[in-house]
Amino acid sequence: MSMASELAAGKLGIAAQNCWKVAKGAFTGEISPAMLKDAGIEWVILGHSERRTIFKESDELVAEKVSHALDEGLKVIACIGETLEEREAGKTEEVVFRQTKALVAAIGSRWSQVVLAYEPVWAIGTGKTASPQQAQDVHASLRNWLSSNASPDVAESVRIQYGGSVTATNAKELAACPDIDGFLVGGASLKPEFVDIVNANL
């Protein structure tokens, strides 16, 4: 990790995929923000759909984890997104707004340390991707919601990434959307085409 930090210094940030909501205690298998910082990690991804679905993490638990990570000096990529059933039921905005509402109080005035990542669960690792218009619509709606429920400054300044089967093929069109500020990339980050995804944002 020290070598990665040295090579990436000033250019890239290193992120963990999870951390726990308190500093210490008997939580076998969990990792604290303090341990991440000790390893030279400055970012953590919280609320990923796999944590929400497989490990049954609630909006409230995700918010607690976000709050503690920020308290401990980590920057946070906070994930939100709906399932296929919720989208087909016309509940995309309802779900995304509910998940974000839980985060607002946890984040408080620390939005400069937070990136939101909209990841429609039905598009993660499935080969299905939200169309650029679908993704843009959700991002724009989320900014409008943040303007009313956080502040206009937060709505304008917060980075909102898109995650969900991003590839070199669709990255440029997604990146051209005005409210999409980059990508949360999963499987494609392990392939050579990841370079093309990165370049799509430049």
C-alpha positions as CSV (number, residue, x, y, z in Angstrom):
1,M,0.0,0.0,0.0
2,S,2.9,2.4,0.8
3,M,4.2,1.8,-2.7
4,A,0.8,2.5,-4.3
5,S,0.5,5.7,-2.3
6,E,4.0,6.8,-3.4
7,L,3.3,6.1,-7.1
8,A,-0.1,7.8,-7.0
9,A,1.0,10.8,-4.9
10,G,-0.7,13.9,-6.0
11,K,-2.5,12.2,-8.9
12,L,-4.7,9.4,-7.6
13,G,-6.5,8.7,-4.3
14,I,-6.7,5.2,-2.8
15,A,-10.1,4.0,-1.6
16,A,-11.3,1.1,0.5
17,Q,-14.6,-0.6,-0.3
18,N,-16.1,-0.5,3.2
19,C,-15.5,0.5,6.9
20,W,-17.4,0.2,10.1
21,K,-19.4,2.8,12.0
22,V,-17.4,3.0,15.3
23,A,-13.8,3.4,16.1
24,K,-13.2,0.3,18.1
25,G,-14.8,-2.7,19.7
26,A,-15.6,-6.4,19.1
27,F,-16.6,-6.3,15.4
28,T,-14.9,-9.4,13.9
29,G,-14.2,-9.0,10.2
30,E,-14.9,-5.3,10.1
31,I,-12.3,-2.5,9.6
32,S,-12.3,0.9,11.2
33,P,-11.6,4.2,9.4
34,A,-8.5,4.6,11.7
35,M,-7.1,1.4,10.3
36,L,-7.7,2.6,6.8
37,K,-5.9,5.9,7.5
38,D,-3.0,4.0,9.1
39,A,-2.6,2.1,5.8
40,G,-2.5,5.4,3.9
41,I,-6.0,5.2,2.5
42,E,-7.9,8.5,2.1
43,W,-11.3,7.4,0.6
44,V,-13.9,4.8,1.3
45,I,-16.9,3.5,-0.7
46,L,-20.0,3.2,1.5
47,G,-23.5,2.1,0.7
48,H,-22.6,0.0,-2.3
49,S,-25.6,-2.0,-3.6
50,E,-23.9,-5.3,-2.7
51,R,-23.6,-4.1,0.9
52,R,-27.2,-3.0,0.9
53,T,-28.6,-6.2,-0.7
54,I,-26.3,-9.0,0.4
55,F,-25.5,-7.7,3.9
56,K,-28.9,-6.0,4.4
57,E,-27.3,-2.6,5.2
58,S,-30.1,-0.1,5.8
59,D,-30.1,3.6,4.8
60,E,-29.7,4.4,8.5
61,L,-26.6,2.1,8.9
62,V,-25.0,3.5,5.8
63,A,-25.6,7.0,7.1
64,E,-23.9,6.1,10.4
65,K,-20.9,4.7,8.6
66,V,-20.7,7.8,6.4
67,S,-20.8,10.1,9.5
68,H,-18.1,8.2,11.3
69,A,-15.8,8.0,8.3
70,L,-16.1,11.7,7.8
71,D,-15.5,12.3,11.6
72,E,-12.3,10.3,11.3
73,G,-11.0,12.3,8.3
74,L,-11.8,10.0,5.4
75,K,-13.4,11.1,2.2
76,V,-16.5,9.2,1.2
77,I,-18.0,7.9,-2.0
78,A,-21.6,7.3,-1.0
79,C,-23.7,5.0,-3.2
80,I,-27.4,5.1,-4.0
81,G,-29.6,3.4,-6.5
82,E,-32.7,1.4,-7.2
83,T,-33.4,-2.2,-8.1
84,L,-35.1,-3.3,-11.3
85,E,-38.3,-3.9,-9.5
86,E,-38.3,-0.4,-8.1
87,R,-37.5,1.1,-11.5
88,E,-40.3,-0.8,-13.2
89,A,-42.7,0.3,-10.4
90,G,-41.8,3.9,-11.2
91,K,-40.1,4.3,-7.8
92,T,-36.6,5.3,-8.9
93,E,-36.7,8.9,-7.6
94,E,-38.5,7.8,-4.4
95,V,-35.8,5.3,-3.6
96,V,-32.9,7.6,-4.6
97,F,-34.3,10.5,-2.6
98,R,-34.9,8.3,0.5
99,Q,-31.4,7.0,0.4
100,T,-29.9,10.4,0.0
101,K,-32.2,11.9,2.7
102,A,-30.5,9.5,5.2
103,L,-27.1,10.9,4.2
104,V,-27.9,14.6,4.4
105,A,-27.9,14.8,8.2
106,A,-24.9,12.5,8.4
107,I,-22.9,14.7,6.1
108,G,-23.9,18.0,7.5
109,S,-21.6,20.7,6.2
110,R,-19.0,18.3,4.9
111,W,-20.1,17.9,1.3
112,S,-16.7,18.9,0.0
113,Q,-15.5,15.5,1.4
114,V,-18.2,13.5,-0.3
115,V,-18.9,12.1,-3.8
116,L,-22.3,10.6,-4.6
117,A,-22.5,7.6,-6.9
118,Y,-25.7,6.7,-8.6
119,E,-25.6,3.0,-9.4
120,P,-28.8,1.4,-10.6
121,V,-28.6,-2.0,-9.1
122,W,-30.1,-3.7,-12.2
123,A,-27.1,-2.4,-14.3
124,I,-24.3,-3.5,-12.0
125,G,-22.3,-6.4,-13.5
126,T,-25.2,-7.4,-15.7
127,G,-24.1,-5.9,-19.0
128,K,-27.2,-3.8,-18.9
129,T,-26.6,-0.1,-18.7
130,A,-28.9,2.8,-18.0
131,S,-29.1,4.9,-21.2
132,P,-27.3,8.2,-21.0
133,Q,-30.7,9.9,-20.9
134,Q,-31.9,7.6,-18.0
135,A,-28.8,8.3,-16.1
136,Q,-28.9,12.0,-16.8
137,D,-32.5,12.3,-15.7
138,V,-31.8,10.7,-12.3
139,H,-28.7,12.8,-11.8
140,A,-30.6,16.0,-12.7
141,S,-33.5,15.1,-10.4
142,L,-31.1,14.4,-7.6
143,R,-29.4,17.8,-8.0
144,N,-32.9,19.4,-7.8
145,W,-33.7,17.4,-4.7
146,L,-30.4,18.4,-3.1
147,S,-31.0,22.1,-3.9
148,S,-34.2,21.9,-1.8
149,N,-33.1,19.5,0.9
150,A,-29.4,20.4,1.4
151,S,-28.6,23.7,-0.3
152,P,-28.3,25.1,-3.8
153,D,-24.5,25.3,-3.3
154,V,-24.4,21.6,-2.5
155,A,-26.5,20.7,-5.5
156,E,-24.2,22.6,-7.8
157,S,-20.9,21.6,-6.4
158,V,-21.2,17.9,-5.3
159,R,-19.8,15.4,-7.7
160,I,-22.3,12.7,-8.8
161,Q,-20.8,9.7,-10.5
162,Y,-22.5,7.0,-12.5
163,G,-21.9,3.3,-11.8
164,G,-23.4,0.4,-13.6
165,S,-21.7,-1.6,-16.4
166,V,-19.7,1.3,-17.7
167,T,-17.5,0.3,-20.6
168,A,-15.2,2.0,-23.1
169,T,-18.1,1.8,-25.6
170,N,-20.6,3.8,-23.5
171,A,-18.3,6.0,-21.4
172,K,-18.0,8.9,-23.8
173,E,-21.8,9.3,-24.2
174,L,-22.4,9.1,-20.5
175,A,-19.5,11.5,-19.8
176,A,-21.1,14.1,-22.1
177,C,-24.2,14.3,-19.9
178,P,-24.1,17.6,-18.0
179,D,-24.9,16.2,-14.5
180,I,-22.6,13.1,-14.7
181,D,-19.3,13.8,-13.0
182,G,-17.3,10.7,-13.7
183,F,-17.8,7.0,-13.0
184,L,-17.7,4.4,-10.3
185,V,-16.3,1.5,-12.3
186,G,-16.3,-2.1,-11.2
187,G,-15.4,-5.0,-13.4
188,A,-14.2,-2.9,-16.3
189,S,-11.5,-1.4,-14.1
190,L,-9.7,-4.8,-14.3
191,K,-9.5,-4.7,-18.1
192,P,-7.2,-2.8,-20.5
193,E,-10.2,-0.8,-21.7
194,F,-10.3,1.0,-18.4
195,V,-7.8,3.5,-19.9
196,D,-10.4,4.5,-22.4
197,I,-13.0,5.0,-19.7
198,V,-10.6,7.2,-17.8
199,N,-9.9,9.2,-21.0
200,A,-13.6,9.6,-21.7
201,N,-13.7,11.9,-18.6
202,L,-10.8,14.1,-19.7
